[in-house]
Amino acid sequence: MEQLRLKYQQKPWTETMKLVHFCMDKPRPAGNAPEGPLHSCMEKIQRTLNAKSLFSVMNRLESLSKQKGLSAHVSPSGTACYITSNMFYIEVQMDTDGKVIDVKLAHLGETPVVCDDLVQHLRMKNYDAFGKILEDLSNLYQIPGNSEMKAKGYIALQALEKDLYSMSLLDRTQGVNRIAEVLHGKVGHLVPRTGGTPMNIEFYISPYQVLEADLTPGSQACGTKTVVTVEGTDTLHRLPLSPLLVGSQVVEDGNPAFLPLTDELSMDLPAFFVLKFYQPIPMSSSSIEEIQRLTGIQITGLELAPLYELIVRSTLNKNGSEDLSKHKTCFVVPLPDCPKHCYFINQSSEKPHLAGALVSKIPFSHPKCVPGVIEILRHQAAFNSLISSCVSEQHINEDDSELLYFEVVPQKTTSFSVFFLHPAKENLACEKSNVTFI
């Protein structure tokens, strides 16, 4: 280390910077990927450099593209960077000072469109978000087969998105606010895909979130969302290549009417559509089975566990708890203007019908499945929200003599009982709740 220090202490900083960039961009033979610590150090150096000049921004984009498995080329003028794959490309236009002017995205065979989301991320130097969009775009085409097959998968996604957007308009009437759409719309509150940001559906907001937003001027409640995309599979699924929704017609059950999946309107592809969650959602076994009956496709990779345990751990994880092992089943919940409540959650691990699993995504192959799946997700989210309101990071201390104690006991996947000491009588009282979503 001393020899290295002596060797480079006379070198100007500009030369050291060039050497670092050269080492980071130098191609490596296949199978010689950098080890974890080295790769981590390289990423830290890239972040620390905080690209500002045209040269450094170009280097940052080229390096990020390589990390995501994409190619990057700089225009002869040196002010445009093209990030490319076989199925799409992104054009980043900059001025001579390195300021991003424009970002355009073009899928195979399509006209380039300006992407405001990508422009914003690059102007804010948010390369993590930009890199995530590059990943999402690449994942759209992770479908087995040649370029033509991959393009068909993207066309199927476009057809699905058009049907879902049309369904969102069926329930939309003048004066209906976003909260009503989230809680009662057939496909929740739908935001179409724009540029590199995929279509997403917001399907549940808890009463507490709505109240908190009402009490905080200028804020907006952010509910539970799912992303709509397509993924490759090992088996074939019949996917639509054209929108199927028949105007505003409805069938007997009140759901929209769709055209049949003929050979002209659909195709067997090694892919299916998915609703992906930003964080895995605890779901009961019965809800999972109901969704699988609705879609006709198995949800794979599930590990069954007591549902209430999953809800508790998911809530603590969402709240940023560092050590989930010390959190057991007893939680102190402070409430305004009243004594603290202490909730003991009986997880009933010995009851197999109360099992559940963490679900990261839900596969399906037809737009008609989405309203039913959204309704099941809403019901599960409402139930999870109620149980999670009894969970906190606070625990019983020796001086907690003023606590009011409650025991939450599961009954079914949609109901539970709460036992507590009657405030007026010296006996145990019980309140039974059944969760329904109207």
C-alpha positions in Angstrom: 0.0 0.0 0.0 2.9 2.4 0.8 4.5 1.7 -2.6 1.2 2.4 -4.3 0.8 5.7 -2.4 4.3 6.8 -3.3 3.8 5.8 -7.0 0.6 7.9 -7.4 1.1 10.8 -5.0 2.6 13.0 -7.7 -0.1 12.2 -10.2 -2.6 15.0 -10.9 -6.2 14.4 -9.8 -7.5 14.5 -13.5 -5.2 11.5 -14.3 -6.4 9.6 -11.3 -10.1 10.2 -12.4 -9.3 9.0 -15.9 -7.7 5.8 -14.5 -10.7 5.1 -12.3 -13.1 5.5 -15.2 -10.9 3.3 -17.4 -10.8 0.5 -14.8 -14.5 0.7 -14.3 -15.4 0.6 -18.0 -12.7 -2.0 -19.0 -14.4 -5.1 -20.5 -14.1 -8.3 -18.5 -14.2 -11.9 -19.8 -17.4 -13.8 -19.3 -17.5 -15.5 -15.9 -15.1 -13.0 -14.4 -17.7 -10.7 -12.9 -16.3 -8.6 -10.0 -16.7 -10.0 -6.5 -19.3 -8.5 -4.2 -17.1 -6.1 -2.3 -15.3 -4.9 -5.4 -18.6 -4.3 -7.3 -20.0 -2.5 -4.2 -16.9 -0.2 -4.2 -17.3 0.5 -7.9 -20.9 1.6 -7.4 -20.0 3.8 -4.5 -17.3 5.5 -6.6 -19.8 6.1 -9.3 -22.3 7.7 -6.9 -19.5 9.8 -5.3 -18.4 11.2 -8.6 -21.9 12.8 -8.9 -21.7 13.3 -12.7 -22.1 16.9 -13.7 -19.9 17.6 -16.8 -20.9 16.2 -20.2 -18.0 13.7 -20.1 -18.9 12.4 -16.6 -22.6 12.1 -17.4 -21.8 10.1 -20.6 -19.5 7.8 -18.6 -22.2 7.4 -15.9 -24.8 6.4 -18.5 -22.5 4.0 -20.3 -21.5 2.3 -17.1 -25.1 2.1 -15.9 -26.2 0.6 -19.2 -23.5 -2.1 -19.0 -24.6 -3.0 -15.5 -28.2 -3.6 -16.9 -27.0 -5.7 -19.8 -27.6 -3.0 -22.4 -25.3 -1.4 -25.0 -24.5 2.3 -25.0 -23.1 4.5 -27.8 -22.2 8.2 -27.9 -23.0 10.2 -31.0 -20.2 11.7 -33.1 -21.2 15.2 -31.7 -20.6 13.8 -28.2 -23.9 15.3 -26.9 -26.2 12.3 -27.4 -26.1 8.8 -25.8 -28.0 5.9 -27.2 -28.9 3.0 -24.8 -29.9 0.1 -27.0 -31.2 -3.5 -27.0 -32.6 -5.6 -29.8 -36.1 -4.5 -28.9 -35.9 -0.9 -27.8 -33.6 2.1 -27.6 -33.4 5.3 -25.5 -31.9 8.5 -26.8 -30.5 11.0 -24.2 -29.8 14.5 -25.6 -27.6 16.8 -23.6 -26.0 20.2 -24.1 -22.3 20.8 -23.9 -22.5 21.4 -20.1 -24.0 18.0 -19.5 -27.5 19.2 -18.8 -30.2 16.8 -20.0 -32.3 18.4 -22.7 -34.5 15.5 -23.8 -35.0 11.7 -23.5 -36.8 9.6 -26.1 -37.9 6.0 -26.0 -38.7 3.8 -29.0 -39.8 0.2 -28.9 -39.2 -2.0 -32.0 -41.1 -0.6 -35.0 -42.5 2.4 -33.0 -41.9 6.2 -33.3 -39.7 7.6 -30.5 -41.7 9.4 -27.8 -40.4 11.9 -25.3 -40.3 10.4 -21.7 -40.8 13.1 -19.1 -40.2 10.6 -16.3 -36.7 9.7 -17.6 -35.9 13.3 -18.2 -36.8 14.1 -14.6 -34.7 11.2 -13.2 -31.6 12.2 -15.1 -31.9 15.9 -14.3 -32.2 15.1 -10.6 -29.2 12.7 -10.9 -31.5 9.9 -9.7 -29.6 7.1 -11.5 -31.0 4.4 -9.3 -34.6 5.2 -10.5 -33.3 5.5 -14.1 -31.6 2.2 -13.8 -34.8 0.6 -12.4 -36.6 1.8 -15.5 -33.9 0.2 -17.7 -34.4 -3.0 -15.9 -38.2 -2.9 -16.2 -37.9 -2.2 -20.0 -35.5 -5.1 -20.4 -37.8 -7.4 -18.4 -40.7 -6.7 -20.8 -38.8 -8.8 -23.4 -37.6 -11.6 -21.2 -39.8 -14.0 -23.2 -38.4 -17.2 -24.7 -38.0 -17.2 -28.5 -36.8 -14.8 -31.2 -37.3 -11.1 -31.6 -40.7 -11.7 -33.3 -41.9 -13.7 -30.4 -40.7 -11.0 -27.9 -42.4 -8.3 -29.9 -45.7 -10.3 -29.8 -45.5 -10.3 -26.0 -45.2 -6.5 -26.0 -48.2 -6.3 -28.4 -50.2 -8.5 -26.0 -49.3 -6.1 -23.1 -50.5 -3.1 -25.2 -53.8 -4.9 -25.9 -54.3 -5.6 -22.2 -53.5 -2.1 -21.2 -56.1 -0.7 -23.7 -58.8 -3.0 -22.3 -58.0 -2.1 -18.7 -58.0 1.6 -19.4 -61.4 1.2 -21.2 -62.7 -0.7 -18.1 -61.5 2.1 -15.9 -63.6 4.6 -17.9 -66.8 2.5 -17.6 -67.2 3.3 -13.9 -65.9 6.9 -14.2 -68.6 9.5 -13.8 -68.3 13.2 -13.4 -67.4 14.3 -9.9 -66.1 10.8 -8.8 -62.9 11.4 -6.8 -59.8 9.3 -6.7 -60.5 7.7 -3.4 -63.9 6.4 -4.7 -62.1 5.0 -7.7 -59.5 3.3 -5.6 -62.1 1.6 -3.3 -64.9 0.9 -5.7 -63.7 1.1 -9.3 -63.7 -2.3 -11.2 -60.0 -1.8 -11.8 -59.3 0.6 -9.0 -57.6 3.9 -9.8 -55.6 3.2 -13.0 -52.6 5.2 -14.2 -51.6 4.3 -17.8 -48.1 3.5 -18.8 -46.0 6.5 -19.7 -42.6 6.3 -21.2 -40.6 4.0 -19.0 -43.0 3.9 -16.1 -45.4 0.8 -16.3 -49.2 1.0 -15.9 -50.2 0.7 -12.2 -53.4 0.2 -10.4 -54.1 1.6 -6.9 -56.7 -0.7 -5.3 -56.9 0.0 -1.6 -56.5 3.0 0.9 -57.1 2.4 4.6 -59.5 4.7 6.5 -56.5 5.9 8.6 -54.7 7.0 5.5 -57.7 8.9 4.2 -58.2 10.6 7.6 -54.5 11.5 7.8 -54.6 13.1 4.3 -57.8 15.0 5.3 -56.0 16.4 8.4 -52.9 17.4 6.5 -53.6 20.1 3.9 -51.8 19.6 0.6 -51.1 15.9 1.2 -52.5 13.0 -0.7 -53.1 9.5 0.7 -51.0 6.9 -1.1 -52.6 3.4 -1.1 -51.6 -0.1 -2.1 -50.6 -0.4 -5.7 -49.8 -3.1 -8.2 -47.9 -2.9 -11.5 -49.3 -4.4 -14.8 -46.7 -6.1 -16.9 -45.9 -9.3 -18.9 -43.4 -12.1 -18.1 -42.0 -15.1 -20.0 -42.9 -18.6 -18.9 -42.0 -22.2 -19.7 -45.5 -23.0 -20.8 -47.8 -21.5 -23.5 -50.7 -19.3 -22.7 -53.3 -17.9 -25.0 -52.9 -14.1 -24.9 -54.9 -11.4 -26.8 -53.1 -9.5 -29.5 -55.9 -6.9 -29.8 -58.3 -5.2 -27.4 -61.3 -7.5 -26.5 -63.6 -5.2 -24.7 -67.0 -4.8 -26.4 -67.9 -1.1 -25.9 -69.9 -0.6 -22.8 -71.8 -3.9 -23.0 -72.1 -6.0 -19.8 -73.1 -9.6 -19.3 -75.5 -11.1 -16.7 -73.1 -10.8 -13.7 -72.6 -7.1 -14.4 -69.0 -7.5 -15.7 -67.9 -6.1 -19.2 -68.4 -8.2 -22.3 -65.4 -9.4 -24.3 -64.8 -10.8 -27.7 -63.8 -14.5 -27.9 -60.1 -15.4 -28.2 -60.1 -16.3 -31.9 -56.9 -17.1 -33.9 -57.2 -13.6 -35.4 -57.3 -11.8 -32.0 -55.0 -14.0 -29.9 -51.9 -16.2 -30.0 -50.3 -18.9 -27.9 -47.2 -17.4 -26.3 -44.6 -18.5 -23.7 -45.7 -15.7 -21.5 -48.5 -14.4 -19.2 -49.6 -11.1 -17.7 -48.8 -10.3 -14.1 -49.9 -8.0 -11.4 -46.7 -7.3 -9.5 -46.6 -5.7 -6.0 -43.9 -3.3 -4.7 -43.9 -5.3 -1.5 -45.2 -8.9 -1.0 -48.7 -9.0 0.3 -49.7 -11.5 3.1 -52.7 -13.4 1.7 -54.8 -16.2 3.2 -54.7 -19.6 1.5 -58.4 -19.3 0.7 -57.8 -16.0 -1.1 -54.9 -17.5 -3.1 -57.1 -20.4 -4.1 -59.9 -18.1 -5.1 -57.6 -16.1 -7.4 -56.1 -19.3 -8.9 -59.6 -20.5 -9.7 -60.4 -17.2 -11.3 -57.3 -17.0 -13.5 -56.7 -20.7 -14.1 -53.0 -20.2 -13.4 -51.1 -21.4 -10.3 -49.2 -18.9 -8.2 -45.8 -20.5 -7.7 -43.0 -20.1 -5.2 -45.3 -19.7 -2.2 -44.2 -20.7 1.4 -47.2 -21.3 3.7 -47.0 -19.9 7.2 -49.5 -18.7 9.8 -51.4 -15.7 8.2 -51.3 -13.5 11.3 -47.5 -14.1 11.7 -47.1 -13.0 8.1 -49.2 -9.8 8.7 -47.2 -8.9 11.8 -43.8 -9.4 10.2 -44.9 -7.6 7.0 -46.1 -4.6 9.1 -42.9 -4.4 11.1 -40.8 -4.7 8.0 -42.8 -1.9 6.3 -42.2 0.3 9.4 -38.4 -0.3 9.1 -37.9 -2.5 12.1 -34.3 -3.7 12.1 -34.7 -6.8 14.3 -37.9 -8.7 13.6 -36.8 -11.6 15.8 -37.4 -9.7 19.1 -40.9 -8.8 18.1 -43.2 -11.6 19.2 -46.9 -11.2 19.6 -47.4 -8.5 22.2 -47.5 -4.8 21.1 -48.2 -1.5 22.8 -50.2 0.9 20.7 -50.5 4.5 21.9 -53.8 6.3 21.2 -54.5 10.0 21.6 -56.3 11.2 24.8 -56.7 7.7 26.3 -54.6 4.9 28.0 -52.2 2.9 25.9 -53.5 -0.4 24.5 -51.6 -3.6 24.7 -52.5 -6.2 22.0 -51.6 -9.8 22.2 -52.0 -11.4 18.8 -52.8 -15.1 19.0 -51.3 -16.3 15.7 -53.0 -19.7 15.9 -50.2 -21.5 14.1 -51.9 -24.8 14.9 -54.9 -24.0 12.7 -54.0 -25.0 9.1 -57.1 -23.2 7.6 -55.6 -19.9 8.9 -52.4 -20.3 6.9 -51.2 -17.9 4.2 -48.3 -16.8 2.1 -46.5 -13.7 0.9 -47.6 -13.1 -2.7 -45.3 -11.0 -4.9 -47.2 -11.3 -8.2 -50.4 -12.7 -9.6 -50.3 -14.3 -13.1 -53.3 -14.2 -15.5 -54.0 -14.4 -19.2 -57.2 -12.4 -19.9 -58.4 -8.9 -19.0 -61.7 -10.2 -17.6 -59.8 -11.7 -14.6 -58.6 -8.3 -13.3 -61.8 -6.9 -11.7 -62.3 -10.2 -9.7 -58.7 -10.3 -8.6 -58.8 -6.6 -7.6 -61.9 -7.3 -5.4 -60.1 -10.2 -3.7 -57.0 -8.0 -3.1 -59.1 -5.2 -1.7 -60.7 -7.6 0.8 -57.4 -9.0 1.9 -55.8 -5.5 2.2 -58.7 -4.3 4.4 -58.3 -7.3 6.6 -54.5 -6.9 6.8 -54.9 -3.2 7.6 -57.1 -4.0 10.5 -54.8 -6.5 12.1 -51.7 -4.4 11.4 -53.3 -1.5 13.4 -52.6 -3.7 16.5 -48.9 -3.9 15.7 -46.2 -1.5 16.8 -42.5 -1.4 17.7 -43.3 -0.5 21.3 -43.2 -3.2 24.0 -44.3 -3.7 27.6 -42.0 -2.0 30.1 -41.9 -2.5 33.9 -43.8 0.7 34.6 -46.6 0.1 32.1 -49.2 -0.4 34.8 -51.9 1.8 33.1 -52.1 -0.4 30.0 -55.4 -1.8 28.8 -55.0 -5.4 27.6 -56.6 -7.0 24.5 -56.2 -10.4 22.9 -56.8 -10.8 19.2 -57.9 -14.4 18.3 -58.3 -15.6 14.7 -61.6 -17.3 13.9 -61.7 -17.6 10.1 -59.8 -16.0 7.3 -62.2 -13.1 7.4 -63.1 -12.9 11.1 -61.5 -12.6 14.5 -62.4 -12.0 18.2 -61.0 -9.5 20.6 -61.1 -10.4 24.3 -60.7 -7.7 27.0 -61.6 -6.9 30.6 -65.0 -5.3 30.7 -64.6 -1.6 31.9 -67.7 -1.7 34.1 -67.8 -5.3 35.3 -65.1 -7.6 36.6 -65.4 -10.1 33.9 -64.0 -10.9 30.4 -65.8 -9.4 27.4 -65.5 -10.5 23.7 -66.2 -8.6 20.5 -66.3 -10.5 17.3 -65.5 -8.9 13.9 -66.2 -10.1 10.4 -64.4 -8.2 7.7 -66.5 -7.5 4.5 -65.7 -5.1 1.7 -68.7 -3.3 0.2 
